[in-house]
Structures are given as structure tokens and as C-alpha cells.
Amino acid sequence: MRMRLILFLFLLSGAGNVGFMLGDMSWWVIPALIAGWYAADMLSGIVHMTMDYFPARLHVGLDRLYFYEGSRESDEYQGMFRASMKQLNPFEKLVYDFKNHHPRPAALGRRTMWRQIGSTVIAGSFPLSLLLNIACLIWPVPGWLVAGTISLLIGGTFAQYFHGTLHRQDNPWIINAMRRVGLLMTPEAHQLHHDTLQRDFATNSGWSNALLNPVFRFAYKRGWLQDEGLEPQG
């Protein structure tokens, strides 16, 4: 019930922001929407890069979960999973989740939309949307700025969901339509990331990968990002 209320309030807040945008429409709205979508793509890449290489918590059994060879539906695995997850904070769970999808990419595609976007809505998108509501009520925020922020909010909120659609065959028609016009990247383009884990971290449109790839190489060469972080250690 609490989650539904949060989602309803988030949608209500978003509708209010759309209203503020429509109240001050101009041609600047179009480039602002594109800029917001680019920023959301870059944010998805920065988060992905960080989570992939950030070391997982040691000595809580994450390595046993990651390399487990039996059925992940078994009582043994489920018990190990619950015991390990109890010892992690939300950020550490997210770090493990990103690493765990590399050898099992299809698992990400099977998750529900709310599981993929819920934490983003609660911790980021909803508060930011409310702040935009308040700003528009207090100051004459330009419509183009509201539009760019809305685009960023949509792209950021659904980033992990968009990522999941890259790992399944059956997707809503709107996902396929957005891929055809280049607003979302294709599974073939994302496969370049999985082939090396050293490039193309952005998973929305992929527009920002041309900028993020040199950033990764710079950080990797200086040892800020190390291969040991890709998999949970003992």
C-alpha cells in the first residue's frame, strides 16, 4: 500500500511539472528534452561503471552466491541468499545486483518493473520531482528548463528498466518504437559492453558512450577501477 501511494504521488507530481512546462512552451523545449535525455543516459553509464567496479562487501558469502553452480531456486541457495542480504545495506545490495547480472543477464530481464525502478523513485526521482514542483510554485522557472528536467527524470527513473529490456525478447511496443528512432539502444549495441566489461556502460540510448569510454580508460589506466571489483571476493 505504501509503495502504491508513493507511485501515485510521484505520478501526480510529474503531471504537475508537465503542466508547468505547457504553461511556458517555446522552441527551446525541444533541445532541452534532448539534453535531458542525454544527461539521463550519461547518468546511467556513470552509475553502471561505478557499480560494476566498486568492490563488493567481503566475508558475507557473496562470492558463494555469485559462483553457486546449483539451482538458484533450491532451499540451500535461498537460505544463503537471505543470510548474505541481511548483512548488506541498500547500496551494497545494488552493487552486488549489478555484478550478478553479468554472468546471468537474462535474470535482469525477468524482474518486475517496480523492482527495477522502485529504489530510484523513492531515493531520487520523487524527491527531485517535488523540488521541481516547489521551484515552479515559488519562481518563474522557464518551460524549457522544466522540460529538460522532466526528460532527465523519465530517463533516470526508468534506466534500470530500460537496461532490463535489453536482456529479454518480449518487450512492450513502445520500447521497440523508441529503439527504432534511436531513443533507446539495441541489445546488439549493449552486447559490446558484456563482451569486454570495459566499454559502453550507458544503457539508455547509448548516446553518451562516446564520451564515457575515454573516461573509463583514463580511470582504468590509473588503477581507480580494477578488475578485482568486477566479481565478489571471498
C-alpha positions as a Markdown table, in Angstrom:
| # | Residue | x | y | z |
|---|---|---|---|---|
| 1 | Met | 0.0 | 0.0 | 0.0 |
| 2 | Arg | 2.8 | 2.4 | 0.9 |
| 3 | Met | 4.5 | 1.7 | -2.5 |
| 4 | Arg | 1.3 | 2.4 | -4.4 |
| 5 | Leu | 0.9 | 5.7 | -2.5 |
| 6 | Ile | 4.4 | 6.8 | -3.3 |
| 7 | Leu | 3.9 | 5.9 | -7.0 |
| 8 | Phe | 0.6 | 7.7 | -7.1 |
| 9 | Leu | 2.1 | 10.9 | -5.6 |
| 10 | Phe | 5.1 | 10.6 | -7.9 |
| 11 | Leu | 2.8 | 10.5 | -11.0 |
| 12 | Leu | 0.8 | 13.4 | -9.6 |
| 13 | Ser | 3.9 | 15.4 | -9.1 |
| 14 | Gly | 5.1 | 14.6 | -12.6 |
| 15 | Ala | 1.7 | 15.7 | -14.0 |
| 16 | Gly | 2.1 | 19.0 | -12.2 |
| 17 | Asn | 5.5 | 19.5 | -13.8 |
| 18 | Val | 4.1 | 18.8 | -17.2 |
| 19 | Gly | 1.5 | 21.4 | -16.5 |
| 20 | Phe | 4.2 | 24.0 | -15.6 |
| 21 | Met | 6.1 | 23.1 | -18.8 |
| 22 | Leu | 3.0 | 23.5 | -21.0 |
| 23 | Gly | 2.3 | 26.9 | -19.4 |
| 24 | Asp | 5.6 | 28.3 | -20.9 |
| 25 | Met | 6.1 | 26.5 | -24.1 |
| 26 | Ser | 8.7 | 27.6 | -26.6 |
| 27 | Trp | 11.0 | 26.1 | -29.3 |
| 28 | Trp | 13.7 | 25.8 | -26.6 |
| 29 | Val | 11.7 | 22.9 | -25.1 |
| 30 | Ile | 12.8 | 20.5 | -27.9 |
| 31 | Pro | 16.6 | 20.8 | -27.4 |
| 32 | Ala | 16.0 | 20.8 | -23.6 |
| 33 | Leu | 14.2 | 17.4 | -23.9 |
| 34 | Ile | 17.1 | 16.0 | -25.9 |
| 35 | Ala | 19.7 | 17.4 | -23.5 |
| 36 | Gly | 17.8 | 15.9 | -20.5 |
| 37 | Trp | 17.6 | 12.5 | -22.3 |
| 38 | Tyr | 21.4 | 12.7 | -23.0 |
| 39 | Ala | 22.1 | 13.6 | -19.3 |
| 40 | Ala | 20.0 | 10.6 | -18.2 |
| 41 | Asp | 21.9 | 8.3 | -20.5 |
| 42 | Met | 25.2 | 9.6 | -19.1 |
| 43 | Leu | 23.9 | 9.1 | -15.6 |
| 44 | Ser | 23.0 | 5.5 | -16.4 |
| 45 | Gly | 26.6 | 5.0 | -17.6 |
| 46 | Ile | 28.3 | 6.6 | -14.6 |
| 47 | Val | 26.2 | 4.5 | -12.2 |
| 48 | His | 26.8 | 1.3 | -14.2 |
| 49 | Met | 30.5 | 1.9 | -14.4 |
| 50 | Thr | 30.7 | 2.6 | -10.6 |
| 51 | Met | 28.6 | -0.4 | -9.6 |
| 52 | Asp | 30.5 | -2.8 | -11.9 |
| 53 | Tyr | 33.9 | -1.9 | -10.4 |
| 54 | Phe | 33.0 | -0.9 | -6.9 |
| 55 | Pro | 34.3 | -3.8 | -4.6 |
| 56 | Ala | 31.5 | -5.9 | -3.0 |
| 57 | Arg | 31.4 | -6.4 | 0.7 |
| 58 | Leu | 33.9 | -9.1 | 1.9 |
| 59 | His | 33.3 | -12.0 | 4.2 |
| 60 | Val | 29.5 | -12.2 | 3.9 |
| 61 | Gly | 29.2 | -15.0 | 1.4 |
| 62 | Leu | 28.7 | -13.0 | -1.8 |
| 63 | Asp | 31.3 | -15.0 | -3.6 |
| 64 | Arg | 29.5 | -18.2 | -2.7 |
| 65 | Leu | 26.3 | -16.8 | -4.2 |
| 66 | Tyr | 27.9 | -15.4 | -7.3 |
| 67 | Phe | 29.7 | -18.7 | -8.2 |
| 68 | Tyr | 27.0 | -21.0 | -7.0 |
| 69 | Glu | 26.6 | -23.9 | -9.5 |
| 70 | Gly | 23.3 | -25.5 | -8.3 |
| 71 | Ser | 19.7 | -24.4 | -8.7 |
| 72 | Arg | 19.1 | -20.9 | -7.5 |
| 73 | Glu | 15.6 | -22.0 | -6.6 |
| 74 | Ser | 17.0 | -24.5 | -4.1 |
| 75 | Asp | 16.5 | -24.2 | -0.4 |
| 76 | Glu | 20.2 | -24.1 | 0.1 |
| 77 | Tyr | 20.8 | -21.2 | -2.2 |
| 78 | Gln | 17.8 | -19.2 | -0.9 |
| 79 | Gly | 19.0 | -19.7 | 2.6 |
| 80 | Met | 22.5 | -18.5 | 1.7 |
| 81 | Phe | 21.0 | -15.5 | -0.2 |
| 82 | Arg | 18.8 | -14.4 | 2.7 |
| 83 | Ala | 21.7 | -14.7 | 5.1 |
| 84 | Ser | 24.0 | -12.6 | 3.0 |
| 85 | Met | 21.5 | -9.9 | 2.0 |
| 86 | Lys | 20.7 | -9.3 | 5.7 |
| 87 | Gln | 24.2 | -8.1 | 6.2 |
| 88 | Leu | 24.2 | -5.6 | 3.4 |
| 89 | Asn | 22.9 | -2.0 | 3.2 |
| 90 | Pro | 20.8 | -0.9 | 0.2 |
| 91 | Phe | 23.8 | 0.4 | -1.7 |
| 92 | Glu | 25.8 | -2.8 | -1.2 |
| 93 | Lys | 22.8 | -4.8 | -2.4 |
| 94 | Leu | 22.7 | -2.7 | -5.6 |
| 95 | Val | 26.5 | -3.2 | -6.1 |
| 96 | Tyr | 26.0 | -6.9 | -5.9 |
| 97 | Asp | 23.0 | -6.8 | -8.2 |
| 98 | Phe | 25.0 | -5.1 | -10.9 |
| 99 | Lys | 27.8 | -7.6 | -10.8 |
| 100 | Asn | 25.5 | -10.6 | -10.6 |
| 101 | His | 23.7 | -9.8 | -13.8 |
| 102 | His | 26.9 | -10.1 | -15.9 |
| 103 | Pro | 27.1 | -13.9 | -15.9 |
| 104 | Arg | 23.2 | -14.2 | -15.8 |
| 105 | Pro | 21.9 | -11.3 | -17.9 |
| 106 | Ala | 18.5 | -12.9 | -18.6 |
| 107 | Ala | 17.8 | -12.7 | -14.8 |
| 108 | Leu | 17.6 | -8.9 | -15.0 |
| 109 | Gly | 15.1 | -9.1 | -17.8 |
| 110 | Arg | 12.8 | -11.3 | -15.7 |
| 111 | Arg | 12.4 | -8.8 | -12.9 |
| 112 | Thr | 9.3 | -6.7 | -12.4 |
| 113 | Met | 9.3 | -3.1 | -13.3 |
| 114 | Trp | 8.8 | -1.9 | -9.7 |
| 115 | Arg | 11.8 | -4.0 | -8.5 |
| 116 | Gln | 13.9 | -2.3 | -11.1 |
| 117 | Ile | 12.8 | 1.3 | -10.6 |
| 118 | Gly | 11.4 | 1.3 | -7.0 |
| 119 | Ser | 14.5 | 2.4 | -5.2 |
| 120 | Thr | 15.2 | 5.0 | -7.8 |
| 121 | Val | 11.8 | 6.5 | -7.5 |
| 122 | Ile | 11.9 | 6.6 | -3.7 |
| 123 | Ala | 15.5 | 7.8 | -3.3 |
| 124 | Gly | 15.9 | 10.1 | -6.3 |
| 125 | Ser | 13.1 | 10.7 | -8.8 |
| 126 | Phe | 10.2 | 11.5 | -6.4 |
| 127 | Pro | 12.2 | 14.0 | -4.2 |
| 128 | Leu | 13.6 | 15.7 | -7.3 |
| 129 | Ser | 10.2 | 16.0 | -8.9 |
| 130 | Leu | 8.8 | 17.5 | -5.7 |
| 131 | Leu | 11.6 | 20.0 | -5.6 |
| 132 | Leu | 10.8 | 21.0 | -9.2 |
| 133 | Asn | 7.1 | 21.4 | -8.2 |
| 134 | Ile | 8.1 | 23.7 | -5.3 |
| 135 | Ala | 10.6 | 25.7 | -7.5 |
| 136 | Cys | 7.9 | 26.3 | -10.1 |
| 137 | Leu | 5.4 | 27.5 | -7.5 |
| 138 | Ile | 8.0 | 29.9 | -6.0 |
| 139 | Trp | 9.8 | 31.2 | -9.1 |
| 140 | Pro | 9.1 | 31.7 | -12.8 |
| 141 | Val | 11.1 | 28.6 | -13.9 |
| 142 | Pro | 11.4 | 28.6 | -17.7 |
| 143 | Gly | 9.4 | 26.0 | -19.5 |
| 144 | Trp | 12.5 | 24.7 | -21.3 |
| 145 | Leu | 14.2 | 24.1 | -18.0 |
| 146 | Val | 11.2 | 22.2 | -16.7 |
| 147 | Ala | 11.1 | 20.2 | -19.9 |
| 148 | Gly | 14.8 | 19.2 | -19.6 |
| 149 | Thr | 14.3 | 18.2 | -16.0 |
| 150 | Ile | 11.3 | 16.1 | -16.9 |
| 151 | Ser | 13.2 | 14.3 | -19.6 |
| 152 | Leu | 16.1 | 13.7 | -17.1 |
| 153 | Leu | 13.6 | 12.3 | -14.6 |
| 154 | Ile | 11.9 | 9.9 | -17.0 |
| 155 | Gly | 15.3 | 8.6 | -18.3 |
| 156 | Gly | 16.7 | 8.3 | -14.9 |
| 157 | Thr | 13.7 | 6.7 | -13.3 |
| 158 | Phe | 13.4 | 4.0 | -16.0 |
| 159 | Ala | 17.2 | 3.5 | -16.6 |
| 160 | Gln | 17.3 | 0.1 | -14.9 |
| 161 | Tyr | 14.0 | -1.0 | -16.6 |
| 162 | Phe | 15.5 | 0.0 | -20.0 |
| 163 | His | 18.6 | -2.0 | -19.1 |
| 164 | Gly | 16.4 | -5.0 | -18.3 |
| 165 | Thr | 14.6 | -4.8 | -21.7 |
| 166 | Leu | 18.0 | -5.3 | -23.3 |
| 167 | His | 18.1 | -8.8 | -21.8 |
| 168 | Arg | 14.7 | -10.1 | -22.9 |
| 169 | Gln | 13.0 | -10.8 | -26.2 |
| 170 | Asp | 9.4 | -9.8 | -25.3 |
| 171 | Asn | 9.0 | -6.1 | -24.7 |
| 172 | Pro | 6.2 | -3.5 | -24.9 |
| 173 | Trp | 5.6 | -1.9 | -28.3 |
| 174 | Ile | 6.8 | 1.5 | -27.0 |
| 175 | Ile | 10.3 | 0.0 | -26.2 |
| 176 | Asn | 10.6 | -1.3 | -29.8 |
| 177 | Ala | 9.4 | 2.1 | -31.2 |
| 178 | Met | 11.9 | 4.0 | -29.1 |
| 179 | Arg | 14.7 | 1.8 | -30.3 |
| 180 | Arg | 13.7 | 2.3 | -33.9 |
| 181 | Val | 14.1 | 6.1 | -33.6 |
| 182 | Gly | 17.3 | 5.9 | -31.5 |
| 183 | Leu | 15.9 | 7.0 | -28.1 |
| 184 | Leu | 16.9 | 3.6 | -26.7 |
| 185 | Met | 19.8 | 1.4 | -27.6 |
| 186 | Thr | 19.5 | -2.1 | -29.1 |
| 187 | Pro | 20.6 | -5.4 | -27.5 |
| 188 | Glu | 23.3 | -5.8 | -30.1 |
| 189 | Ala | 24.8 | -2.4 | -29.1 |
| 190 | His | 24.7 | -3.4 | -25.4 |
| 191 | Gln | 26.4 | -6.7 | -26.1 |
| 192 | Leu | 29.5 | -4.7 | -26.7 |
| 193 | His | 29.6 | -3.9 | -23.0 |
| 194 | His | 29.1 | -7.6 | -22.0 |
| 195 | Asp | 31.9 | -8.7 | -24.4 |
| 196 | Thr | 34.6 | -6.8 | -22.5 |
| 197 | Leu | 33.1 | -5.0 | -19.5 |
| 198 | Gln | 35.4 | -2.2 | -20.4 |
| 199 | Arg | 33.2 | 0.0 | -22.7 |
| 200 | Asp | 29.7 | 1.2 | -23.4 |
| 201 | Phe | 28.4 | 1.5 | -19.8 |
| 202 | Ala | 25.4 | 3.7 | -20.7 |
| 203 | Thr | 22.3 | 1.6 | -21.2 |
| 204 | Asn | 19.5 | 4.1 | -22.1 |
| 205 | Ser | 20.2 | 5.4 | -25.6 |
| 206 | Gly | 24.0 | 4.9 | -25.6 |
| 207 | Trp | 24.5 | 8.5 | -26.8 |
| 208 | Ser | 27.0 | 9.3 | -24.1 |
| 209 | Asn | 29.2 | 6.2 | -24.5 |
| 210 | Ala | 31.5 | 8.1 | -26.9 |
| 211 | Leu | 32.3 | 10.4 | -24.0 |
| 212 | Leu | 32.3 | 7.9 | -21.2 |
| 213 | Asn | 34.5 | 5.3 | -22.9 |
| 214 | Pro | 37.6 | 7.6 | -22.7 |
| 215 | Val | 36.7 | 8.5 | -19.1 |
| 216 | Phe | 36.7 | 4.7 | -18.3 |
| 217 | Arg | 40.1 | 4.2 | -20.0 |
| 218 | Phe | 41.6 | 7.1 | -18.1 |
| 219 | Ala | 40.3 | 5.8 | -14.7 |
| 220 | Tyr | 41.2 | 2.2 | -15.5 |
| 221 | Lys | 44.8 | 3.0 | -16.5 |
| 222 | Arg | 45.3 | 4.9 | -13.3 |
| 223 | Gly | 44.1 | 2.0 | -11.2 |
| 224 | Trp | 41.0 | 3.8 | -9.9 |
| 225 | Leu | 38.9 | 1.0 | -11.4 |
| 226 | Gln | 40.3 | -2.5 | -11.0 |
| 227 | Asp | 39.3 | -5.9 | -12.4 |
| 228 | Glu | 39.1 | -7.3 | -8.8 |
| 229 | Gly | 36.0 | -5.2 | -8.3 |
| 230 | Leu | 34.1 | -7.0 | -11.1 |
| 231 | Glu | 33.4 | -10.1 | -9.1 |
| 232 | Pro | 32.7 | -10.6 | -5.4 |
| 233 | Gln | 35.7 | -11.7 | -3.5 |
| 234 | Gly | 35.9 | -14.1 | -0.5 |
